[in-house]
Amino acid sequence: MGKKFEELNIHQKLVNLISDMIEKEIHLKEAQAEFEKIYIETASARYKGNKTKIAQALGVHRNTLHNRFKVLKIKLKK
C-alpha cells in the first residue's frame, strides 16, 4: 500500500499530479499557466495582496509580478 498524500515529499506529490495531468492530456502551456496562477494567488493571499512582499517571496521583480497579474488575469482580493 502506498504512502498517504500527506506523507509524500513535494517531488512525489508533483509526480503524482503531473501523471494525472498527462493522463488527462492537459497541454504543457495550460498546465504552466494554471500552476503559475495558483502559485501567485496563494502567495497573494498569504501576503494580503502586498505586491512588494509577494514579489520578494517569489524571487521576481515587482514589475514582473505586476505583468504576470495582467497576463494571467489575477485580481487582488480585498
C-alpha positions as CSV (number, residue, x, y, z in Angstrom):
1,M,0.0,0.0,0.0
2,G,1.3,3.5,-0.9
3,K,2.1,6.4,1.4
4,K,-0.7,8.8,2.3
5,F,-0.6,12.1,0.3
6,E,0.4,14.0,3.5
7,E,3.5,11.7,3.9
8,L,4.9,12.4,0.4
9,N,7.5,15.0,-0.2
10,I,6.9,17.8,-2.7
11,H,8.6,16.0,-5.6
12,Q,6.5,12.9,-5.0
13,K,3.3,15.0,-4.9
14,L,4.2,16.7,-8.1
15,V,5.0,13.5,-9.9
16,N,1.5,12.2,-8.9
17,L,-0.2,15.4,-10.0
18,I,1.7,15.5,-13.3
19,S,0.9,11.9,-14.0
20,D,-2.8,12.7,-13.6
21,M,-2.5,15.7,-15.9
22,I,-0.7,13.7,-18.6
23,E,-3.4,11.0,-18.3
24,K,-6.0,13.7,-19.0
25,E,-3.8,15.1,-21.8
26,I,-3.5,18.6,-20.4
27,H,-1.2,20.6,-22.6
28,L,2.1,21.9,-21.1
29,K,1.3,25.6,-21.6
30,E,-2.1,25.2,-19.9
31,A,-0.5,23.4,-17.0
32,Q,2.2,26.0,-16.6
33,A,-0.2,28.9,-16.7
34,E,-2.6,27.2,-14.2
35,F,0.3,26.4,-11.9
36,E,1.7,30.0,-12.1
37,K,-1.8,31.5,-11.5
38,I,-2.4,29.3,-8.4
39,Y,1.1,29.9,-7.1
40,I,0.7,33.7,-7.3
41,E,-2.8,33.7,-5.9
42,T,-1.7,31.6,-2.9
43,A,1.2,34.0,-2.3
44,S,-1.1,36.9,-2.7
45,A,-3.4,35.5,0.0
46,R,-0.5,34.9,2.3
47,Y,0.9,38.4,1.9
48,K,-2.6,40.1,1.8
49,G,-2.1,41.4,-1.7
50,N,1.1,43.3,-0.9
51,K,2.8,43.0,-4.3
52,T,6.2,44.0,-2.9
53,K,6.2,41.2,-0.4
54,I,4.8,38.8,-2.9
55,A,7.5,39.6,-5.4
56,Q,10.2,39.2,-2.8
57,A,8.8,35.8,-1.6
58,L,8.6,34.6,-5.2
59,G,12.0,35.9,-6.2
60,V,10.8,38.1,-9.0
61,H,10.9,41.9,-9.7
62,R,7.7,43.8,-8.7
63,N,7.2,44.9,-12.3
64,T,7.4,41.3,-13.5
65,L,4.8,40.3,-10.9
66,H,2.5,43.1,-12.0
67,N,2.9,41.9,-15.6
68,R,2.0,38.3,-14.6
69,F,-1.1,39.6,-12.7
70,K,-2.2,41.2,-16.0
71,V,-1.3,38.3,-18.3
72,L,-2.9,35.6,-16.1
73,K,-5.9,37.9,-15.3
74,I,-5.4,37.7,-11.5
75,K,-7.4,40.1,-9.4
76,L,-6.4,41.1,-5.9
77,K,-8.9,40.0,-3.3
78,K,-9.6,42.7,-0.8
